[in-house]
Amino acid sequence: MSNLLLILFTVSEVILLVIVILFFLRLKKSEALLSGLQVKQEEFIKRLQFNTQLENELVATFEQRQQELVTLNQEIEAKAAELKKLVDMASDYCKSPQFMREIIIKGHRAGKSPLQLAKSTGLSLEEVELIIDQA
């Protein structure tokens, strides 16, 4: 009976030893998997930091460009107002009687008929003929 008991303990010790070895093998696999996950997590964190930095730079340059656009818009509006004044001045000059008289006289010297001059200046035929006669 003591031999039987000894064999039973030996078999149970061998089974326990196999279970412990299997447990350590699984533990090794888990440690390898865990270390792989840690490496991937670190890479992911580095990518997130890089993306955050890139986003901050983009936001900063966006704000700078927005300011530049506002400045350019103000300059364009100022130039538009200045050009409008110049166009108004030119329009007033074109409508002046002296300018119309010069156009009609030069056109008459160039051989244009009074009817053509009246159409091009927007004056009546009688007004054009009167200006030609005065010249």
ROSE-4610 file (N, C-alpha, C; in Angstrom, 1 decimal, always signed):
// ROSE-4610
residu = [M/M/M/S/S/S/N/N/N/L/L/L/L/L/L/L/L/L/I/I/I/L/L/L/F/F/F/T/T/T/V/V/V/S/S/S/E/E/E/V/V/V/I/I/I/L/L/L/L/L/L/V/V/V/I/I/I/V/V/V/I/I/I/L/L/L/F/F/F/F/F/F/L/L/L/R/R/R/L/L/L/K/K/K/K/K/K/S/S/S/E/E/E/A/A/A/L/L/L/L/L/L/S/S/S/G/G/G/L/L/L/Q/Q/Q/V/V/V/K/K/K/Q/Q/Q/E/E/E/E/E/E/F/F/F/I/I/I/K/K/K/R/R/R/L/L/L/Q/Q/Q/F/F/F/N/N/N/T/T/T/Q/Q/Q/L/L/L/E/E/E/N/N/N/E/E/E/L/L/L/V/V/V/A/A/A/T/T/T/F/F/F/E/E/E/Q/Q/Q/R/R/R/Q/Q/Q/Q/Q/Q/E/E/E/L/L/L/V/V/V/T/T/T/L/L/L/N/N/N/Q/Q/Q/E/E/E/I/I/I/E/E/E/A/A/A/K/K/K/A/A/A/A/A/A/E/E/E/L/L/L/K/K/K/K/K/K/L/L/L/V/V/V/D/D/D/M/M/M/A/A/A/S/S/S/D/D/D/Y/Y/Y/C/C/C/K/K/K/S/S/S/P/P/P/Q/Q/Q/F/F/F/M/M/M/R/R/R/E/E/E/I/I/I/I/I/I/I/I/I/K/K/K/G/G/G/H/H/H/R/R/R/A/A/A/G/G/G/K/K/K/S/S/S/P/P/P/L/L/L/Q/Q/Q/L/L/L/A/A/A/K/K/K/S/S/S/T/T/T/G/G/G/L/L/L/S/S/S/L/L/L/E/E/E/E/E/E/V/V/V/E/E/E/L/L/L/I/I/I/I/I/I/D/D/D/Q/Q/Q/A/A/A]
num = [1/1/1/2/2/2/3/3/3/4/4/4/5/5/5/6/6/6/7/7/7/8/8/8/9/9/9/10/10/10/11/11/11/12/12/12/13/13/13/14/14/14/15/15/15/16/16/16/17/17/17/18/18/18/19/19/19/20/20/20/21/21/21/22/22/22/23/23/23/24/24/24/25/25/25/26/26/26/27/27/27/28/28/28/29/29/29/30/30/30/31/31/31/32/32/32/33/33/33/34/34/34/35/35/35/36/36/36/37/37/37/38/38/38/39/39/39/40/40/40/41/41/41/42/42/42/43/43/43/44/44/44/45/45/45/46/46/46/47/47/47/48/48/48/49/49/49/50/50/50/51/51/51/52/52/52/53/53/53/54/54/54/55/55/55/56/56/56/57/57/57/58/58/58/59/59/59/60/60/60/61/61/61/62/62/62/63/63/63/64/64/64/65/65/65/66/66/66/67/67/67/68/68/68/69/69/69/70/70/70/71/71/71/72/72/72/73/73/73/74/74/74/75/75/75/76/76/76/77/77/77/78/78/78/79/79/79/80/80/80/81/81/81/82/82/82/83/83/83/84/84/84/85/85/85/86/86/86/87/87/87/88/88/88/89/89/89/90/90/90/91/91/91/92/92/92/93/93/93/94/94/94/95/95/95/96/96/96/97/97/97/98/98/98/99/99/99/100/100/100/101/101/101/102/102/102/103/103/103/104/104/104/105/105/105/106/106/106/107/107/107/108/108/108/109/109/109/110/110/110/111/111/111/112/112/112/113/113/113/114/114/114/115/115/115/116/116/116/117/117/117/118/118/118/119/119/119/120/120/120/121/121/121/122/122/122/123/123/123/124/124/124/125/125/125/126/126/126/127/127/127/128/128/128/129/129/129/130/130/130/131/131/131/132/132/132/133/133/133/134/134/134/135/135/135]
x = [+0.8/+0.0/+0.9/+2.0/+2.8/+3.4/+3.7/+4.2/+3.1/+1.9/+0.8/+0.6/+0.7/+0.6/+1.8/+2.9/+4.1/+3.9/+3.4/+3.2/+2.1/+1.1/+0.0/+0.5/+1.4/+2.0/+2.9/+3.6/+4.6/+3.8/+2.7/+1.9/+1.3/+0.8/+0.1/+1.2/+2.4/+3.5/+3.8/+3.9/+4.2/+3.0/+1.8/+0.7/+0.7/+1.0/+1.2/+2.3/+3.4/+4.6/+4.2/+3.5/+3.0/+2.1/+1.2/+0.3/+1.0/+2.0/+2.9/+3.6/+4.2/+4.9/+4.0/+2.8/+1.8/+1.4/+1.2/+0.9/+2.0/+3.3/+4.4/+4.5/+4.2/+4.2/+3.2/+2.0/+0.9/+1.3/+1.9/+2.3/+3.4/+4.3/+5.3/+4.6/+3.6/+2.8/+2.1/+1.5/+0.8/+1.8/+3.0/+4.0/+4.4/+4.6/+5.0/+3.9/+2.7/+1.6/+1.4/+1.6/+1.5/+2.6/+3.9/+5.0/+4.7/+4.2/+3.8/+2.8/+1.8/+0.8/+1.3/+2.3/+2.9/+3.7/+4.4/+5.2/+4.2/+3.1/+2.2/+1.5/+1.2/+0.6/+1.6/+2.9/+3.9/+3.9/+3.9/+3.9/+2.7/+1.5/+0.3/+0.3/+0.9/+1.0/+1.9/+3.0/+3.9/+3.2/+2.4/+1.7/+0.7/+0.0/-1.0/-0.3/+0.9/+1.6/+2.0/+2.5/+2.9/+1.7/+0.5/-0.7/-1.1/-1.0/-1.4/-0.5/+0.8/+1.7/+1.4/+1.2/+0.8/-0.4/-1.4/-2.7/-2.5/-1.7/-1.4/-0.7/+0.2/+0.9/-0.1/-1.0/-1.9/-2.9/-3.3/-4.2/-3.5/-2.2/-1.4/-1.3/-0.9/-0.8/-2.2/-3.2/-4.5/-4.9/-4.7/-5.0/-4.1/-2.9/-2.0/-2.5/-3.0/-3.5/-4.8/-5.6/-6.8/-6.6/-5.6/-5.2/-4.7/-3.9/-3.4/-4.6/-5.5/-6.7/-7.5/-7.6/-8.4/-7.6/-6.3/-5.5/-5.6/-5.5/-5.6/-7.0/-8.0/-9.4/-9.6/-9.0/-9.0/-8.3/-7.2/-6.4/-7.2/-7.8/-8.6/-9.8/-10.4/-11.6/-11.1/-10.0/-9.4/-9.1/-8.5/-8.2/-9.4/-10.5/-11.7/-12.4/-12.3/-12.9/-12.1/-10.8/-10.0/-10.3/-10.4/-10.7/-12.1/-13.0/-14.4/-14.3/-13.5/-13.4/-12.8/-11.8/-11.1/-12.1/-12.9/-13.9/-14.9/-15.4/-16.3/-15.8/-14.5/-13.8/-13.7/-13.4/-13.3/-14.6/-15.6/-17.0/-17.4/-17.2/-17.5/-16.8/-15.5/-14.7/-15.2/-15.6/-16.2/-17.4/-18.2/-19.5/-19.3/-18.1/-17.9/-18.1/-18.6/-18.9/-17.6/-16.5/-15.2/-14.7/-14.8/-14.3/-15.2/-16.5/-17.4/-17.0/-16.8/-16.4/-15.2/-14.2/-12.9/-13.1/-13.9/-14.2/-14.9/-15.9/-16.6/-15.7/-14.9/-14.0/-13.0/-12.4/-11.4/-12.0/-13.2/-14.0/-14.3/-14.7/-15.0/-13.8/-12.7/-11.4/-11.0/-11.3/-11.0/-11.9/-13.0/-13.8/-15.1/-15.5/-16.7/-17.9/-19.0/-20.2/-20.8/-21.5/-22.2/-23.1/-23.8/-24.7/-23.9/-22.8/-21.9/-21.5/-21.1/-20.6/-21.7/-22.9/-24.1/-24.4/-24.3/-24.5/-23.5/-22.2/-21.1/-21.1/-21.5/-21.4/-22.7/-23.8/-25.1/-25.8/-25.2/-25.8/-26.7/-27.5/-28.4/-27.6/-28.2/-27.5/-27.4/-28.4/-28.3/-27.1/-27.0/-25.9/-24.5/-24.4/-23.1/-22.8/-23.9/-23.7/-23.3/-23.9/-23.6/-22.2/-21.7/-20.3/-19.3/-19.7/-18.8/-18.8/-19.9/-20.0/-19.2/-19.2/-18.5/-16.9/-16.5/-15.1/-14.6]
y = [-1.2/+0.0/+1.3/+1.2/+2.3/+2.6/+1.5/+1.7/+2.4/+1.9/+2.5/+4.0/+4.3/+5.7/+6.5/+5.9/+6.6/+6.9/+5.9/+6.1/+7.1/+7.1/+8.1/+9.5/+9.7/+11.0/+11.4/+10.5/+10.8/+11.2/+10.4/+10.8/+12.1/+12.4/+13.7/+14.8/+14.5/+15.6/+15.8/+14.8/+14.9/+15.7/+15.4/+16.2/+17.6/+17.9/+19.3/+20.0/+19.3/+19.8/+20.2/+19.4/+19.6/+20.9/+20.9/+22.0/+23.3/+23.3/+24.5/+24.9/+23.9/+24.3/+24.9/+24.3/+24.9/+26.3/+26.5/+27.8/+28.8/+28.4/+29.3/+29.6/+28.6/+28.8/+29.9/+29.7/+30.7/+32.1/+32.1/+33.3/+34.0/+33.2/+33.8/+34.4/+33.7/+34.2/+35.5/+35.5/+36.7/+37.9/+37.6/+38.7/+39.2/+38.3/+38.7/+39.5/+39.1/+39.8/+41.2/+41.3/+42.5/+43.5/+43.0/+43.9/+44.4/+43.5/+43.9/+45.0/+44.9/+45.9/+47.2/+47.1/+48.3/+49.1/+48.3/+49.0/+49.7/+49.0/+49.6/+50.8/+50.7/+51.9/+53.1/+52.8/+53.9/+54.5/+53.7/+54.2/+55.0/+54.6/+55.3/+56.6/+56.7/+57.9/+58.9/+58.4/+59.2/+59.8/+59.0/+59.5/+60.6/+60.3/+61.3/+62.6/+62.6/+63.8/+64.5/+63.7/+64.4/+65.0/+64.3/+64.9/+66.1/+66.1/+67.3/+68.4/+68.2/+69.3/+69.8/+68.9/+69.3/+70.1/+69.7/+70.4/+71.8/+71.9/+73.2/+74.2/+73.6/+74.4/+74.9/+74.0/+74.3/+75.4/+75.3/+76.3/+77.7/+77.6/+78.9/+79.5/+78.7/+79.3/+79.8/+79.0/+79.4/+80.8/+81.0/+82.3/+83.4/+83.1/+84.1/+84.4/+83.4/+83.7/+84.4/+84.1/+84.9/+86.4/+86.7/+88.1/+88.7/+88.0/+88.5/+88.8/+87.9/+88.1/+89.3/+89.5/+90.7/+91.9/+91.9/+93.1/+93.3/+92.3/+92.4/+92.9/+92.4/+92.9/+94.4/+94.8/+96.3/+97.1/+96.6/+97.3/+97.3/+96.2/+96.1/+97.1/+97.2/+98.1/+99.5/+99.8/+101.2/+101.5/+100.6/+100.8/+100.9/+100.1/+100.2/+101.6/+102.1/+103.4/+104.5/+104.3/+105.3/+105.2/+104.0/+103.8/+104.3/+104.2/+104.7/+106.2/+106.8/+108.3/+108.7/+108.0/+108.3/+108.1/+107.0/+106.8/+107.9/+108.3/+109.4/+110.7/+110.9/+112.1/+112.1/+110.9/+110.7/+110.9/+110.3/+110.4/+111.9/+112.6/+114.0/+114.8/+114.4/+115.1/+114.8/+113.5/+113.2/+113.9/+114.2/+114.9/+116.4/+116.9/+118.3/+118.9/+120.1/+120.7/+120.9/+121.2/+121.5/+120.2/+119.1/+117.8/+117.4/+117.5/+117.2/+118.0/+119.3/+120.2/+119.8/+119.4/+118.9/+117.6/+116.7/+115.4/+115.7/+116.6/+116.9/+117.6/+118.6/+119.3/+118.3/+117.5/+116.5/+115.5/+115.1/+114.1/+114.8/+116.0/+116.7/+116.9/+117.2/+117.3/+116.0/+114.9/+113.5/+113.1/+113.8/+113.5/+112.8/+112.8/+112.2/+113.2/+112.6/+113.4/+113.9/+115.0/+115.5/+114.4/+113.6/+112.6/+111.5/+111.1/+110.2/+110.7/+112.0/+112.6/+112.8/+113.0/+113.2/+111.8/+110.7/+109.4/+109.0/+109.3/+108.9/+109.7/+111.0/+111.8/+111.8/+111.4/+111.5/+112.8/+113.7/+115.1/+115.0/+116.1/+116.2/+116.7/+116.5/+116.9/+118.4/+119.1/+120.6/+121.1/+120.4/+120.8/+120.5/+119.4/+119.1/+120.1/+120.4/+121.4/+122.8/+123.2/+124.4/+124.5/+123.4/+123.4/+123.4/+122.7/+122.8/+124.2/+124.8/+126.1/+127.1/+127.0/+127.9/+127.7/+126.5/+126.2/+126.8]
z = [+0.0/+0.0/+0.0/+0.6/+0.7/-0.7/-1.5/-2.8/-3.7/-3.4/-4.2/-3.9/-2.6/-2.2/-2.8/-2.8/-3.3/-4.8/-5.5/-7.0/-7.2/-6.4/-6.5/-6.2/-5.2/-5.0/-6.1/-6.6/-7.7/-9.0/-9.3/-10.5/-10.3/-9.1/-8.8/-8.9/-8.4/-8.5/-10.0/-10.8/-12.2/-12.9/-12.5/-13.1/-12.7/-11.4/-10.9/-11.6/-11.8/-12.5/-13.9/-14.6/-16.0/-16.0/-15.0/-14.9/-14.7/-13.8/-13.5/-14.8/-15.5/-16.8/-17.8/-18.0/-18.9/-18.5/-17.2/-16.6/-17.0/-16.8/-17.1/-18.6/-19.4/-20.9/-21.3/-20.7/-21.0/-20.5/-19.3/-18.7/-19.7/-20.2/-21.2/-22.4/-23.0/-24.1/-23.7/-22.6/-22.1/-22.0/-21.4/-21.3/-22.6/-23.6/-24.9/-25.6/-25.4/-26.0/-25.3/-24.0/-23.3/-23.7/-23.9/-24.3/-25.7/-26.6/-28.0/-27.9/-27.1/-27.0/-26.4/-25.5/-24.9/-26.0/-26.9/-28.0/-28.9/-29.3/-30.2/-29.6/-28.3/-27.6/-27.6/-27.4/-27.4/-28.8/-29.8/-31.2/-31.5/-31.0/-31.1/-30.4/-29.2/-28.5/-29.2/-29.8/-30.6/-31.8/-32.4/-33.6/-33.2/-32.1/-31.6/-31.3/-30.6/-30.3/-31.6/-32.6/-33.9/-34.5/-34.5/-35.1/-34.4/-33.1/-32.3/-32.6/-32.7/-33.1/-34.5/-35.4/-36.8/-36.8/-36.1/-36.0/-35.4/-34.4/-33.8/-34.8/-35.5/-36.5/-37.6/-38.0/-39.0/-38.5/-37.3/-36.7/-36.7/-36.3/-36.2/-37.5/-38.6/-39.9/-40.5/-40.1/-40.5/-40.0/-38.7/-38.1/-38.7/-39.0/-39.7/-41.0/-41.8/-43.1/-43.1/-42.1/-41.9/-41.7/-40.9/-40.6/-41.9/-42.7/-44.0/-44.9/-44.9/-45.8/-45.4/-44.1/-43.6/-44.0/-43.9/-44.3/-45.8/-46.6/-48.0/-48.4/-47.7/-48.0/-47.8/-46.7/-46.3/-47.4/-47.8/-48.9/-50.2/-50.5/-51.8/-51.7/-50.5/-50.4/-50.5/-50.0/-50.1/-51.5/-52.2/-53.7/-54.5/-54.1/-54.9/-54.7/-53.5/-53.2/-54.0/-54.1/-54.8/-56.3/-56.8/-58.2/-58.6/-57.7/-57.9/-58.0/-57.1/-57.2/-58.5/-59.0/-60.3/-61.4/-61.4/-62.4/-62.4/-61.3/-61.2/-61.7/-61.4/-62.0/-63.5/-64.0/-65.4/-66.1/-65.5/-66.0/-66.0/-65.0/-65.0/-66.0/-66.2/-67.3/-68.7/-68.9/-70.2/-70.5/-69.4/-69.7/-69.7/-69.5/-69.5/-70.9/-71.1/-72.4/-73.2/-72.5/-73.2/-73.8/-73.1/-73.6/-74.8/-74.7/-75.8/-77.0/-76.8/-77.9/-78.6/-77.8/-78.4/-79.2/-78.7/-79.4/-80.7/-80.7/-81.9/-82.9/-82.5/-83.4/-84.0/-83.2/-83.7/-84.6/-84.3/-85.2/-86.5/-86.5/-87.7/-88.6/-88.0/-88.7/-89.3/-88.6/-89.0/-90.2/-90.5/-91.6/-91.2/-89.9/-89.5/-89.7/-90.1/-90.4/-89.0/-89.1/-87.8/-87.2/-88.1/-87.6/-86.8/-87.3/-86.6/-85.3/-85.3/-84.1/-83.0/-83.5/-82.6/-81.9/-82.7/-82.2/-81.1/-81.5/-80.6/-79.3/-79.3/-78.1/-77.4/-78.0/-77.3/-77.4/-78.2/-78.3/-79.5/-79.6/-80.8/-82.0/-83.2/-84.4/-84.5/-84.0/-84.0/-83.1/-81.9/-81.0/-81.6/-82.3/-82.9/-84.1/-84.9/-85.9/-85.4/-84.3/-83.7/-83.2/-82.6/-82.1/-83.3/-84.4/-85.6/-86.2/-86.2/-86.8/-85.9/-84.6/-83.7/-83.9/-84.2/-84.4/-85.7]
